[in-house]
Each structure stands twice: as structure tokens, then as C-alpha cells.
Amino acid sequence: MTDQKDNFSNWCKFLFGGFLLGSGADALYQFIVSGQSTFGPSSRFPFGLGGESAAVIYVIYVVGGALLCFSGAKGLIAK
């Protein structure tokens, strides 16, 4: 039972990390190509950022997503 629960958490880390990595990488690519990026207000982040400030948020997405994805993949391979 414990192995199956651990495997589920590794899959969640891997998939969520991949989502963060993909969404952040897409926005960073747009910033690199055009020099413009926006991070719009939402219910979680009630402020809007643009340009380099938004790119910093997307760098955090990419780095955090890569770490989560790597951690999940490492756990899946170890099983």
C-alpha cells in the first residue's frame, strides 16, 4: 500500500512540475523573442506585472517546475 501511495505522489510531482516548466518556458520564450511579457492579475496574484518583472516570475516557474519534475522522475525511476 505504501509503494502505491508513494508512486502516486511521484506522478503528481512529475506532472505538476512538467506543467510549470512548460507554461513558464513558453512565456520566457515569448519574452526572449519579443522583449515583452505580462503576468496578469488573477485571484491568487492581485497585481499585474510586465516586462522584466514578469520574466522573473516565469524564471521561478521554470526552475521550480524543473526541480519538481526531476524529483518526481527520480522517485519513479527508483521504484
C-alpha positions, -999 to 999 in steps of 0.1 A, spaced: 0 0 0 28 24 8 46 19 -25 14 27 -45 9 59 -24 45 70 -29 42 63 -66 11 85 -68 29 114 -52 59 110 -76 35 111 -105 19 142 -91 52 159 -87 63 149 -122 31 161 -139 28 194 -119 65 201 -125 60 195 -162 31 218 -163 50 246 -145 81 240 -167 60 241 -199 40 272 -191 70 291 -178 92 281 -207 66 293 -232 63 327 -216 101 331 -213 105 322 -250 80 349 -259 99 374 -237 132 365 -253 118 368 -288 97 399 -285 111 415 -253 76 418 -238 59 397 -213 29 401 -190 19 384 -158 -18 394 -154 -38 399 -122 -57 369 -110 -75 358 -79 -42 344 -64 -20 373 -75 -39 406 -74 -12 425 -92 -2 428 -128 35 427 -139 51 434 -172 84 432 -189 114 420 -169 93 417 -136 70 392 -153 100 373 -168 114 369 -132 81 351 -122 84 328 -152 120 320 -144 108 309 -110 81 288 -127 108 271 -149 133 265 -121 106 252 -97 90 231 -124 123 216 -134 131 207 -98 97 192 -92 98 173 -125 133 159 -117 123 149 -82 92 131 -94 111 113 -122 139 103 -98 113 88 -75 95 70 -103 128 55 -116 138 44 -81 107 23 -77 
